[in-house]
């Protein structure tokens, strides 16, 4: 059961040996929301292996699972790794400065206090490991199927023909105007029909300035949310205070940035960077389709980068989403 505050990551079981299970997990930090994450060399998106003990032994190699760390464990890990060392350094700086004005000595004592601290952590590693142990849960395939059906209903997805619905793909149009949420995209009904946005790039600030016009051609002060803006046949997602054009349409829709490529999830409206420098991050885009996911995962890193767009198109073809047909 998913508890509020618990930390969940998708993982793949690499090896099962009795009650010991090795799981490959991909972690992602807050770097994904940074403007320069695509070119940063210290971004801490990592592929890690974790060892988990599972007494009932009901997991198999290659199975996709949820790797869970409870909220209390997260607080404990943060306290041991960051909070306590900071407190120790601060207290040592304060006390040492009472006895000497030599900054070198004060600094050495402040850093030196960490040696016995980390030595104690090392000696207690087994006890700490028992308190910070991960657990793994099976992904609820039935639940995923129900969710897919729910999404299918929202997007008018059907195996047969559906009146006035079309597959969201290349060549499909949205009605012109400003969309403020994903429900309007599904219904192909913008809240601000035929409103237009004029963009002017400022070479000095390196930013765009946007001017808004209503459907009567009158300039207005626009303060509502923007999710998508459609002009003629072009679709733009509004992300980081900038309109960015959709290049690929489908379950995985891509938008280009200045230094990065982004995935626009039409189901949720969420936008995430696609890190071409991290092949394991590319894999996670396809995790909802196990056949494509494992096929892509089996490729070498060079082929993953080379065939990435082909697999996006393949994924979209096999995981179609539908929207209401435009009137034009």
Beta strands, then each sheet from edge to edge (+ up, - down):
strand 1: 7-17
strand 2: 20-27
strand 3: 46-53
strand 4: 64-69
strand 5: 135-138
strand 6: 165-167
strand 7: 177-179
strand 8: 192-193
strand 9: 196-202
strand 10: 207-213
strand 11: 219-220
strand 12: 228-231
strand 13: 234-239
strand 14: 242-248
strand 15: 253-256
strand 16: 261-264
strand 17: 271-274
strand 18: 322-324
sheet 1: 3+ 2- 1+ 4- 5+
sheet 2: 6+ 18-
sheet 3: 8+ 7- 12+ 13- 14+ 15- 16+ 17-
sheet 4: 9+ 10- 11+
end
